[in-house]
Amino acid sequence: MQNKFIPLAKVPTLFDLRKDLPGVKAFLFDMDGTLFNTESLHAEALFMMAKKYQIIPPLSQQDLYPLMVGKADHFLFDIIKDWEGIPKHWDSTHFIQEKNNNFMQLLPSKSLDSFFSSHVHEFLKEALNENIFMGLVTSSEKLVTEELLKVTNLKHYFDLVLTRDDCLKHKPDPWPYVKALELSGHEKHEVVIFEDSAVGLEAAVKSGTHVIKVEWYEA
């Protein structure tokens, strides 16, 4: 079967997806922007950090958002490291710790339905009931990933979780998905990757599996 690239503006049912992709046995999901609508929450956490340290961003939170989407935090640090007020001793590790601390502070104040679609939840339930292998492959750190899975009570849905901390290379390199594919025990034609960002989609396509371009969280 030729590998397919399918844009989806709405969350499908498992039945409908199988009509387009018969024989699929495994799903690999990106997290931010795909499983959860949390990209804007990461941007909010970054601006909280800027306020705390009197850092002066050269652009608004709204303008920063598209630059952040899909990027691992160490790549994001390359974007903001020259902002006025950034502490001179900071490296990417300092930045990631500060941003993630703010993210963890923000998360309890957000309602579940503000960042997690009930339709996505239903799709996961369908896949779980049909014994579809499910993996989560994210550029976020393990701490943030585990907290989101705890808050949403989704950890038991996933047979595999790969975070930034588990990967030798990061999206747009296909390494995370190639590794997840290997660990899943499935062939490329049996796997679908769900991704939303240009960075993630590049990694997904290079991995050689079927790819769903997620658009269901786009306003």
N, CA and C of each residue as an Amber inpcrd file, in Angstrom:
protein
   657
   0.8460000  -1.2080000   0.0000000   0.0000000   0.0000000   0.0000000
   0.8740000   1.2480000   0.0000000   0.5420000   2.1950000  -0.8770000
   1.2680000   3.4620000  -0.8970000   0.9350000   4.2650000   0.3520000
   1.9590000   4.8200000   0.9790000   1.7260000   5.5940000   2.1920000
   0.9750000   6.8790000   1.8580000   0.0180000   7.2190000   2.7230000
  -0.8790000   8.3370000   2.4570000  -0.5910000   9.5110000   3.3850000
  -0.8860000  10.7090000   2.8850000  -0.8120000  11.9490000   3.6510000
  -2.1980000  12.5700000   3.5870000  -2.8790000  12.6340000   4.7490000
  -4.2890000  13.0340000   4.7620000  -4.5030000  14.1940000   5.7360000
  -4.8880000  15.3810000   5.2460000  -5.2580000  16.4730000   6.1600000
  -6.6510000  16.2260000   6.7310000  -6.8260000  16.4650000   8.0300000
  -8.1300000  16.2810000   8.6590000  -8.4700000  17.4900000   9.5230000
  -9.5650000  18.1550000   9.1720000 -10.0220000  19.2990000   9.9480000
 -10.9090000  18.8870000  11.1110000 -11.4200000  17.6570000  11.0600000
 -12.2750000  17.1300000  12.1240000 -11.7240000  15.7910000  12.5950000
 -11.9270000  15.5060000  13.8620000 -11.4930000  14.2220000  14.4190000
 -12.3340000  13.1170000  13.7830000 -11.7070000  12.0960000  13.2080000
 -12.4680000  11.0430000  12.5490000 -13.0000000  10.0190000  13.5500000
 -13.8880000   9.1790000  13.1050000 -14.1950000   7.9590000  13.8470000
 -13.1940000   6.9010000  13.3920000 -13.0140000   5.8940000  14.1960000
 -12.1080000   4.8150000  13.8210000 -12.6160000   4.1110000  12.5590000
 -13.9170000   3.9750000  12.4610000 -14.5280000   3.3410000  11.2880000
 -14.1710000   4.0950000  10.0150000 -14.3140000   5.4180000  10.0340000
 -14.0230000   6.2310000   8.8490000 -12.5380000   6.1920000   8.4930000
 -11.6970000   6.2230000   9.5170000 -10.2570000   6.1880000   9.2540000
  -9.8420000   4.8720000   8.6120000 -10.4480000   3.7930000   9.0640000
 -10.1100000   2.4820000   8.5110000 -10.5910000   2.3150000   7.0740000
 -11.5920000   3.0830000   6.6740000 -12.0160000   3.0370000   5.2760000
 -10.9200000   3.5870000   4.3700000 -10.2360000   4.6410000   4.8390000
  -9.1410000   5.2310000   4.0740000  -7.8410000   4.4590000   4.2360000
  -7.6710000   3.8440000   5.4160000  -6.4060000   3.1780000   5.7330000
  -6.6590000   1.7750000   6.2930000  -7.1190000   0.8670000   5.4590000
  -7.3640000  -0.5000000   5.9370000  -6.0450000  -1.1820000   6.3090000
  -6.0960000  -2.0110000   7.3220000  -4.8940000  -2.7460000   7.7160000
  -3.9930000  -2.0230000   8.6970000  -4.3930000  -0.8040000   9.0810000
  -3.5800000  -0.0500000  10.0380000  -3.7300000  -0.6510000  11.4380000
  -2.6110000  -0.8150000  12.1340000  -2.6090000  -1.4680000  13.4390000
  -2.0050000  -0.6210000  14.5540000  -1.4570000   0.5420000  14.2130000
  -0.7850000   1.3590000  15.2320000  -0.9420000   2.8370000  14.9290000
  -1.1350000   3.6280000  15.9980000  -1.2100000   5.0800000  15.9010000
  -0.0870000   5.6910000  16.7340000   0.5960000   6.6670000  16.1640000
   1.5910000   7.4500000  16.8940000   1.1400000   8.9050000  16.8860000
   0.9990000   9.4870000  18.0780000   0.4790000  10.8450000  18.2180000
   1.5650000  11.8080000  18.6860000   1.6330000  12.9510000  18.0440000
   2.2870000  14.1110000  18.6340000   1.4240000  14.5650000  19.8090000
   1.9770000  15.4110000  20.6930000   1.1950000  15.8370000  21.8530000
   0.6430000  17.2650000  21.6940000   1.5010000  18.2730000  21.7800000
   1.0460000  19.6650000  21.7590000   0.5580000  20.0460000  20.3660000
  -0.7080000  20.4380000  20.2840000  -1.2950000  20.8200000  19.0060000
  -1.9890000  19.6780000  18.2890000  -1.7760000  18.4510000  18.7580000
  -2.3870000  17.2660000  18.1410000  -3.2990000  16.5660000  19.1370000
  -2.7010000  16.0290000  20.1860000  -3.4980000  15.3930000  21.2440000
  -4.1580000  16.4610000  22.1160000  -3.3820000  17.4790000  22.4500000
  -3.8650000  18.5780000  23.2940000  -3.6660000  19.9190000  22.5930000
  -4.5500000  20.8480000  22.8730000  -4.4410000  22.2050000  22.3300000
  -3.6630000  23.0800000  23.3330000  -2.3780000  22.7760000  23.4890000
  -1.5750000  23.3850000  24.5510000  -0.4830000  24.3140000  24.0410000
  -0.3890000  24.5270000  22.7330000   0.6740000  25.3940000  22.2190000
   0.5630000  26.8090000  22.7900000  -0.6600000  27.3320000  22.8760000
  -0.8360000  28.6880000  23.4030000  -0.5080000  28.7560000  24.8890000
  -0.6960000  27.6360000  25.5840000  -0.3600000  27.5740000  27.0040000
   1.1530000  27.6570000  27.2080000   1.9100000  27.0560000  26.3120000
   3.3710000  27.1670000  26.3590000   3.8030000  28.6160000  26.1160000
   3.1330000  29.2890000  25.1900000   3.4460000  30.6980000  24.9280000
   3.1310000  31.5600000  26.1480000   2.0190000  31.2830000  26.7950000
   1.6500000  32.0140000  28.0100000   2.6820000  31.7920000  29.1100000
   3.1750000  30.5740000  29.2340000   4.1930000  30.2610000  30.2360000
   5.4880000  31.0180000  29.9550000   5.8240000  31.1490000  28.6830000
   7.0400000  31.8830000  28.3210000   6.9090000  33.3560000  28.6920000
   5.7410000  33.9380000  28.4540000   5.5570000  35.3600000  28.7790000
   5.4610000  35.5860000  30.2870000   4.9890000  34.5860000  31.0270000
   5.0570000  34.6630000  32.4870000   6.5100000  34.7370000  32.9540000
   7.3470000  33.9350000  32.3310000   8.7720000  33.9380000  32.6380000
   9.3940000  35.2930000  32.3180000   9.0180000  35.8570000  31.1740000
   9.5520000  37.1590000  30.7710000   9.1820000  38.2410000  31.7880000
   7.9440000  38.2240000  32.2550000   7.5070000  39.2010000  33.2470000
   8.2670000  39.0460000  34.5550000   8.4690000  37.7980000  34.9810000
   9.1580000  37.5220000  36.2380000  10.5810000  38.0580000  36.2220000
  11.2790000  37.9100000  35.1040000  12.6880000  38.2860000  35.0220000
  12.9040000  39.6230000  34.3060000  11.8050000  40.3360000  34.0280000
  11.8660000  41.6370000  33.3510000  12.5720000  41.5300000  32.0030000
  12.2740000  40.4370000  31.3290000  12.7650000  40.2380000  29.9640000
  11.8200000  40.9600000  29.0120000  12.3660000  41.6010000  27.9970000
  11.5490000  42.3910000  27.0750000  11.4660000  41.6720000  25.7290000
  10.3600000  40.9760000  25.4540000  10.2040000  40.2990000  24.1550000
  10.0720000  41.3250000  23.0380000  10.6840000  41.0850000  21.8770000
  10.5820000  42.0230000  20.7560000   9.3070000  41.8230000  19.9290000
   8.4450000  40.9370000  20.3610000   7.2000000  40.6710000  19.6390000
   6.1350000  40.2500000  20.6410000   4.8860000  40.3100000  20.2000000
   3.7720000  40.0020000  21.0880000   3.6410000  38.4940000  21.2720000
   2.8460000  38.0970000  22.2830000   2.5810000  36.6790000  22.5140000
   1.9100000  36.0630000  21.2900000   1.0160000  36.8310000  20.6680000
   0.3210000  36.3430000  19.4730000   1.2940000  36.1200000  18.3160000
   2.2840000  37.0170000  18.1650000   3.2550000  36.8840000  17.0790000
   4.2890000  35.8000000  17.3690000   4.5590000  35.5620000  18.6490000
   5.5240000  34.5270000  19.0140000   4.9680000  33.1310000  18.7620000
   3.6670000  33.0000000  18.9560000   3.0250000  31.6800000  18.8940000
   3.4010000  30.8620000  17.6570000   3.2790000  31.4200000  16.4230000
   3.6080000  30.5920000  15.2520000   5.0820000  30.1970000  15.1700000
   5.9430000  30.9650000  15.8180000   7.3690000  30.6270000  15.8280000
   7.6680000  29.4690000  16.7740000   6.7700000  29.2580000  17.7570000
   6.9660000  28.2240000  18.7570000   6.4220000  26.8620000  18.3390000
   5.4170000  26.8770000  17.5010000   4.6380000  25.6600000  17.2360000
   5.5280000  24.5220000  16.7360000   5.4640000  23.4210000  17.4550000
   6.1510000  22.2040000  17.0410000   7.6170000  22.1260000  17.3890000
   8.1690000  23.1920000  17.9360000   9.6090000  23.2250000  18.2000000
   9.9260000  22.7410000  19.6120000  10.9490000  21.9070000  19.7210000
  11.4570000  21.5130000  21.0310000  12.0120000  22.7540000  21.7290000
  11.9770000  22.7370000  23.0620000  12.3440000  23.9380000  23.8200000
  13.7820000  24.3810000  23.5940000  14.6920000  23.4590000  23.3360000
  16.0760000  23.8890000  23.1040000  16.2070000  24.6390000  21.7850000
  15.3330000  24.3470000  20.8050000  15.3010000  25.1440000  19.5790000
  14.6550000  26.5040000  19.8530000  13.6490000  26.5050000  20.7040000
  12.9880000  27.7560000  21.0640000  13.9520000  28.7000000  21.7720000
  14.8300000  28.1480000  22.5930000  15.8130000  28.9850000  23.2830000
  16.6820000  29.7500000  22.2880000  16.9750000  29.1520000  21.1410000
  17.7620000  29.8490000  20.1180000  17.0360000  31.0840000  19.5970000
  15.6920000  31.0770000  19.6580000  14.9040000  32.2200000  19.2060000
  14.9300000  33.3500000  20.2290000  14.8950000  33.0090000  21.5360000
  14.6990000  34.0370000  22.5600000  15.9770000  34.3980000  23.3410000
  17.0800000  33.7270000  23.0710000  18.2670000  33.9020000  23.9140000
  18.8680000  35.3050000  23.8470000  18.5610000  36.0510000  22.7940000
  19.1060000  37.4020000  22.6510000  18.1060000  38.4890000  23.0300000
  16.9530000  38.0990000  23.5820000  15.9960000  39.1010000  24.0310000
  16.6130000  39.9430000  25.1520000  16.2290000  41.1900000  25.1710000
  16.7370000  42.1080000  26.2030000  16.2780000  41.6420000  27.5940000
  17.2360000  41.4990000  28.4870000  16.9230000  41.1090000  29.8550000
  17.1370000  39.6440000  30.1750000  17.3770000  38.8130000  29.1600000
  17.6640000  37.3940000  29.4220000  18.9280000  37.3010000  30.2880000
  18.8630000  36.6240000  31.4230000  20.0560000  36.4880000  32.2660000
  21.2360000  35.9160000  31.4810000  22.3890000  36.5470000  31.6110000
  23.5530000  36.1890000  30.7990000  24.0360000  34.7640000  31.0490000
  23.8050000  34.2550000  32.2640000  24.3080000  32.9220000  32.5830000
  23.3780000  31.8040000  32.1110000  22.2010000  32.1740000  31.5700000
  21.2440000  31.1550000  31.1670000  21.7350000  30.3750000  29.9450000
  21.5080000  29.0800000  29.9830000  21.6010000  28.2530000  28.7910000
  20.2210000  27.6460000  28.5620000  20.1200000  26.7310000  27.6180000
  18.7970000  26.1650000  27.3050000  18.2040000  25.4150000  28.4920000
  19.0590000  24.8320000  29.3270000  18.5610000  24.0860000  30.4940000
  17.8620000  25.0130000  31.4810000  18.4690000  26.1860000  31.7560000
  17.8360000  27.1740000  32.6350000  16.4820000  27.6180000  32.0710000
  16.4890000  27.9110000  30.7760000  15.2710000  28.3810000  30.1230000
  14.1510000  27.3380000  30.1980000  14.4820000  26.0980000  29.8580000
  13.4750000  25.0360000  29.8470000  12.8890000  24.8330000  31.2410000
  13.7420000  24.8530000  32.2500000  13.2570000  24.6690000  33.6210000
  12.3030000  25.7800000  34.0280000  12.6570000  27.0210000  33.7190000
  11.8080000  28.1550000  34.0770000  10.4720000  28.1120000  33.3350000
  10.5180000  27.8620000  32.0370000   9.2680000  27.8360000  31.2610000
   8.3580000  26.7040000  31.7160000   8.9460000  25.5360000  31.9310000
   8.1310000  24.3930000  32.3380000   7.5520000  24.5710000  33.7390000
   8.2840000  25.2210000  34.6290000   7.7310000  25.5300000  35.9570000
   6.4860000  26.3990000  35.8290000   6.5450000  27.3820000  34.9400000
   5.3870000  28.2460000  34.7230000   4.2330000  27.4770000  34.0830000
   4.5630000  26.5990000  33.1540000   3.5370000  25.7750000  32.5150000
   2.7990000  24.9330000  33.5620000   3.5660000  24.3350000  34.4650000
   2.9750000  23.4910000  35.5050000   2.1150000  24.3050000  36.4750000
   2.4840000  25.5700000  36.6890000   1.6720000  26.4510000  37.5340000
   0.3710000  26.8360000  36.8410000   0.4300000  27.0300000  35.5350000
  -0.7490000  27.4370000  34.7760000  -1.7630000  26.3070000  34.6060000
  -1.2760000  25.1010000  34.4450000  -2.1370000  23.9840000  34.0690000
  -3.3390000  23.7780000  34.9890000  -3.1790000  23.8240000  36.3180000
  -4.3470000  23.6030000  37.1910000  -5.4410000  24.6580000  37.0590000
  -5.0760000  25.8250000  36.5130000  -6.0680000  26.8950000  36.3730000
  -6.8980000  26.7590000  35.0960000  -6.5580000  25.8150000  34.2590000
  -7.2430000  25.6460000  32.9820000  -8.2550000  24.4940000  33.0640000
  -9.4270000  24.7010000  32.5160000 -10.4100000  23.6210000  32.4610000
  -9.9710000  22.6020000  31.4150000 -10.3020000  21.3560000  31.6460000
  -9.8790000  20.2860000  30.7550000 -10.3670000  20.5170000  29.3290000
 -11.6170000  20.9710000  29.1950000 -12.1580000  21.1400000  27.8460000
 -11.5650000  22.3450000  27.1150000 -10.7550000  23.1530000  27.8110000
 -10.1090000  24.2820000  27.1490000  -8.8940000  23.8470000  26.3340000
  -8.3670000  22.6530000  26.5990000  -7.1900000  22.1970000  25.8540000
  -7.2700000  20.7470000  25.3990000  -8.3690000  20.0550000  25.7080000
  -8.4930000  18.6520000  25.3000000  -9.8840000  18.4040000  24.7370000
  -9.9340000  18.0720000  23.4610000 -11.2020000  17.8580000  22.7630000
 -11.8590000  16.5400000  23.1840000 -13.1310000  16.6020000  23.4760000
 -13.8800000  15.3810000  23.8050000 -13.9200000  14.4270000  22.6120000
 -13.8480000  14.9780000  21.3890000 -13.8440000  14.1360000  20.1880000
 -12.5400000  13.3380000  20.0770000 -11.4330000  13.9810000  20.4470000
 -10.1570000  13.2610000  20.4790000 -10.2250000  12.1430000  21.5210000
 -10.8200000  12.4630000  22.6670000 -10.9510000  11.4600000  23.7290000
 -11.7570000  10.2550000  23.2450000 -12.8500000  10.5010000  22.5430000
 -13.6730000   9.4090000  22.0300000 -12.9090000   8.5620000  21.0150000
 -12.1200000   9.2170000  20.1880000 -11.3150000   8.4890000  19.2100000
 -10.3060000   7.5770000  19.9110000  -9.6640000   8.0900000  20.9620000
  -8.7210000   7.2780000  21.7280000  -9.4220000   6.0750000  22.3570000
 -10.6240000   6.3020000  22.8720000 -11.3850000   5.1990000  23.4750000
 -11.6820000   4.1140000  22.4470000 -12.0890000   4.5380000  21.2430000
 -12.3640000   3.5740000  20.1790000 -11.1260000   2.7390000  19.8690000
  -9.9940000   3.4250000  19.7310000  -8.7490000   2.7340000  19.3950000
  -8.3330000   1.7690000  20.5020000  -8.5070000   2.1950000  21.7520000
  -8.1700000   1.3420000  22.8870000  -9.0410000   0.0860000  22.8960000
 -10.3170000   0.2700000  22.6490000 -11.2520000  -0.8620000  22.6460000
 -10.9710000  -1.8580000  21.5220000 -10.3540000  -1.3550000  20.4380000
 -10.0380000  -2.2080000  19.2970000  -8.5970000  -2.7250000  19.3550000
  -7.9390000  -2.4920000  20.4890000  -6.5630000  -2.9760000  20.7010000
  -5.5680000  -2.4360000  19.6750000  -5.7980000  -1.1920000  19.2380000
  -4.8260000  -0.5120000  18.3870000  -3.6230000  -0.1160000  19.2530000
  -2.4220000  -0.4010000  18.7630000  -1.2220000   0.0620000  19.4620000
  -1.1960000   1.5840000  19.3950000  -0.9740000   2.2440000  20.5390000
  -0.9050000   3.7080000  20.5510000   0.3570000   4.1830000  21.2390000
   1.0550000   5.0970000  20.5600000   2.2600000   5.6980000  21.1090000
   2.1530000   7.2110000  21.1020000   2.8050000   7.8380000  22.0550000
   2.8800000   9.2930000  22.1470000   4.3300000   9.6920000  21.9190000
   4.5550000  10.5750000  20.9350000   5.9120000  10.9740000  20.5600000
   5.9670000  12.4970000  20.5650000   6.6170000  13.0650000  21.5780000
   6.5390000  14.5040000  21.7980000   7.9000000  15.1480000  21.9850000
   7.9890000  16.4130000  21.5900000   9.2030000  17.2010000  21.8170000
   9.1990000  17.8510000  23.1900000   8.1240000  17.6780000  23.9410000
   8.0740000  18.1990000  25.3080000   8.8770000  17.2980000  26.2450000
   9.2630000  17.8650000  27.3890000  10.0550000  17.1160000  28.3520000
   9.1600000  16.1220000  29.1050000   9.7990000  15.1360000  29.7200000
   9.0830000  14.0680000  30.4210000   8.1960000  14.6170000  31.5420000
   8.6990000  15.5990000  32.3010000   7.9500000  16.1570000  33.4270000
   6.6050000  16.7220000  32.9740000   6.6290000  17.5340000  31.9200000
   5.4110000  18.1510000  31.3970000   4.4890000  17.0900000  30.7960000
   5.0590000  16.1590000  30.0580000   4.2780000  15.1010000  29.4270000
   3.5390000  14.2690000  30.4670000   4.2530000  13.8580000  31.4860000
   3.6340000  13.0250000  32.5220000   2.5420000  13.7730000  33.2690000
   2.7320000  15.0750000  33.4800000   1.7130000  15.8550000  34.1760000
   0.4470000  15.9740000  33.3250000   0.6140000  16.2000000  32.0300000
  -0.5530000  16.2940000  31.1500000  -1.3000000  14.9610000  31.0740000
  -0.5740000  13.8770000  31.0160000  -1.2250000  12.5630000  30.9860000
  -1.9280000  12.2570000  32.3050000  -1.3680000  12.7550000  33.4040000
  -1.9930000  12.5730000  34.7120000  -3.2770000  13.3880000  34.8190000
  -3.2230000  14.6580000  34.4310000  -4.3720000  15.5580000  34.5310000
  -5.5290000  15.0620000  33.6650000  -5.2060000  14.5060000  32.4970000
  -6.2370000  14.0510000  31.5630000  -6.5890000  12.5710000  31.7530000
  -5.8710000  11.8960000  32.6390000  -6.0920000  10.4740000  32.9150000
  -5.9720000   9.6360000  31.6350000  -4.9210000   9.8930000  30.8610000
  -4.7450000   9.2060000  29.5840000  -3.5620000   8.2400000  29.5470000
  -2.7930000   8.1760000  30.6080000  -1.5480000   7.4010000  30.5500000
  -1.7920000   5.9540000  30.1360000  -2.8880000   5.3770000  30.6140000
  -3.1490000   3.9600000  30.3440000  -3.5500000   3.6940000  28.8890000
  -3.7910000   4.7590000  28.1280000  -4.1280000   4.5720000  26.7240000
  -2.9000000   4.2250000  25.8870000  -1.7300000   4.5830000  26.3800000
  -0.5380000   4.5210000  25.5390000   0.3720000   3.3510000  25.8930000
   0.7260000   2.6060000  24.8510000   1.6680000   1.4950000  24.9980000
   3.1050000   2.0010000  25.0350000   3.3090000   3.2110000  24.5480000
   4.6510000   3.7670000  24.4160000   4.5820000   5.2820000  24.5570000
   5.4930000   5.8550000  25.3240000   5.6210000   7.3170000  25.4220000
   7.0900000   7.6780000  25.2280000   7.3770000   8.4700000  24.1930000
   8.7230000   8.9810000  23.9580000   8.6940000  10.4970000  24.0820000
   9.4800000  11.0470000  24.9910000   9.5660000  12.4890000  25.1770000
  10.9030000  13.0030000  24.6520000  11.0710000  14.2950000  24.7200000
  12.3580000  14.8930000  24.3210000  13.5120000  14.2390000  25.0680000
  13.2900000  13.9140000  26.3380000  14.3530000  13.3540000  27.1670000
  14.7690000  11.9570000  26.7280000  13.9340000  11.2940000  25.9510000
  14.2040000   9.9250000  25.5330000  14.8680000   9.8390000  24.1590000
  15.0080000  10.9710000  23.4830000  15.4090000  10.9540000  22.0690000
  16.8130000  11.5240000  21.8590000  17.5620000  10.8790000  20.9700000
  18.9070000  11.3390000  20.6300000  18.8710000  12.5000000  19.6520000
  17.8440000  12.5290000  18.8110000  17.6300000  13.6190000  17.8700000
  16.1680000  14.0400000  17.9690000  15.8510000  15.2200000  17.4670000
  14.5160000  15.7750000  17.6610000  13.9110000  16.2340000  16.3390000
  12.5780000  16.2700000  16.3180000  11.8690000  16.7490000  15.1340000
  12.4440000  18.1220000  14.7200000  12.6720000  18.3710000  13.4440000
  12.1750000  17.6720000  12.2520000  12.9540000  16.4190000  11.8370000
  13.9850000  16.0520000  12.5820000  14.6390000  14.7780000  12.3000000
  13.6310000  13.6540000  12.5620000  13.5900000  12.6350000  11.7300000
  12.6060000  11.5580000  11.9220000  12.9530000  10.5910000  13.0520000
  14.0950000  10.7730000  13.7150000  14.5650000   9.8110000  14.7180000
  13.4850000   9.4210000  15.7260000  12.7490000  10.3610000  16.3300000
  11.7530000   9.9610000  17.3330000  10.6960000   9.0060000  16.7760000
  10.2310000   9.2770000  15.5630000   9.2030000   8.4130000  14.9840000
   9.7840000   7.0890000  14.4950000  10.9900000   7.1220000  13.9700000
  11.6380000   5.8790000  13.5530000  11.8510000   4.9780000  14.7690000
  12.2560000   5.5670000  15.8890000  12.4510000   4.7920000  17.1160000
  11.1190000   4.2340000  17.6210000  10.0810000   5.0630000  17.6050000
   8.7560000   4.6080000  18.0490000   8.2470000   3.4860000  17.1520000
   8.4700000   3.6190000  15.8570000   8.0740000   2.5850000  14.9080000
   8.7840000   1.2690000  15.2310000  10.0700000   1.3540000  15.4890000
  10.8480000   0.1630000  15.8460000  10.3100000  -0.4900000  17.1220000
  10.0370000   0.3280000  18.1320000   9.5600000  -0.2060000  19.4080000
   8.1380000  -0.7570000  19.3200000   7.3670000  -0.2510000  18.3690000
   5.9830000  -0.7210000  18.2170000   5.9250000  -2.1490000  17.6780000
   6.9550000  -2.5410000  16.9280000   6.9650000  -3.8700000  16.3220000
   6.1410000  -3.9740000  15.0600000   5.6770000  -2.8210000  14.5360000
   4.8340000  -2.8300000  13.3430000   5.6080000  -2.3410000  12.1230000
   5.1020000  -2.7120000  10.9460000   5.6820000  -2.2540000   9.6910000
   5.1740000  -0.8430000   9.3610000   5.9160000  -0.1430000   8.5270000
   5.5670000   1.2450000   8.2020000   4.1470000   1.3730000   7.6530000
   3.7350000   0.4270000   6.8140000   2.4140000   0.5300000   6.1860000
   1.2820000   0.2400000   7.1680000   1.6270000  -0.2230000   8.3770000
   0.6240000  -0.5160000   9.3950000   0.4600000   0.6280000  10.3990000
   1.2120000   1.7100000  10.2110000   1.2900000   2.7830000  11.2150000
   0.7990000   4.1090000  10.6410000   0.0510000   4.8530000  11.4710000
  -0.3760000   6.2170000  11.1490000   0.2080000   7.1650000  12.1890000
   0.8320000   8.2370000  11.7140000   1.3140000   9.3000000  12.6010000
   0.3640000  10.4860000  12.5030000  -0.0330000  11.0140000  13.6600000
  -0.8910000  12.1980000  13.7410000  -0.0200000  13.3790000  14.1640000
   0.0670000  14.3980000  13.3200000   0.9220000  15.5630000  13.5690000
   0.2450000  16.8380000  13.0970000   0.6410000  17.9670000  13.7270000
   0.0310000  19.2390000  13.3310000   1.0160000  20.2520000  12.7680000
   2.2450000  20.2990000  13.2700000   3.1720000  21.3720000  12.9180000
   4.0380000  21.0050000  11.7220000   4.5840000  22.0150000  11.0730000
   5.4750000  21.7760000   9.9320000   6.6850000  20.9470000  10.3560000
   7.2250000  21.2470000  11.5220000   8.3830000  20.5190000  12.0500000
   8.0410000  19.0480000  12.2560000   6.9050000  18.7920000  12.9090000
   6.4910000  17.4220000  13.1810000   6.1070000  16.6700000  11.9240000
   5.4430000  17.3580000  10.9980000   5.0310000  16.7090000   9.7560000
   6.2370000  16.3050000   8.9140000   7.2700000  17.1290000   8.9200000
   8.4940000  16.7760000   8.1990000   9.0940000  15.4870000   8.7570000
   9.1400000  15.3950000  10.0860000   9.6610000  14.1860000  10.7320000
   8.7910000  12.9790000  10.4040000   7.4740000  13.1760000  10.4510000
   6.5390000  12.0780000  10.1980000   6.6720000  11.5490000   8.7700000
   6.6950000  12.4450000   7.8020000   6.7940000  12.0330000   6.4020000
   8.1020000  11.2880000   6.1500000   9.1800000  11.7860000   6.7270000
  10.4890000  11.1390000   6.5360000  10.5390000   9.7420000   7.1480000
   9.6720000   9.4810000   8.1140000   9.6780000   8.1600000   8.7580000
   9.1010000   7.0750000   7.8570000   8.3220000   7.4790000   6.8560000
   7.8270000   6.5250000   5.8750000   6.4860000   5.8840000   6.1840000
   5.7820000   6.3740000   7.2010000   4.4750000   5.8160000   7.5510000
   3.3590000   6.6280000   6.8800000   2.1110000   6.2230000   7.1110000
   0.9900000   7.0770000   6.7650000   0.9890000   8.2770000   7.7260000
   0.5170000   9.4230000   7.2390000   0.5330000  10.6430000   8.0560000
  -0.8280000  11.3360000   7.9870000  -1.3590000  11.6650000   9.1600000
  -2.5440000  12.5230000   9.2550000  -2.0940000  13.9090000   9.6750000
  -2.3920000  14.9110000   8.8290000  -2.1070000  16.3010000   9.1820000
  -3.2840000  16.8220000  10.0070000  -3.0530000  17.0130000  11.2880000
  -4.1070000  17.4000000  12.2200000  -4.4030000  18.8880000  12.1080000
  -5.6650000  19.1920000  11.8730000  -6.1110000  20.5950000  11.7800000
  -7.2810000  20.8560000  12.7040000  -7.6130000  19.8990000  13.5810000
  -8.8550000  20.0240000  14.3530000  -8.7640000  21.0200000  15.4900000
  -7.5810000  21.4830000  15.8640000  -7.4730000  22.5190000  16.8880000
  -7.2510000  23.9130000  16.2890000  -7.2520000  24.0040000  14.9710000
  -7.0640000  25.3000000  14.3370000  -8.3560000  26.1040000  14.3930000
  -8.2050000  27.3520000  14.7820000  -9.3880000  28.2200000  14.8950000
  -9.9360000  28.5790000  13.5260000
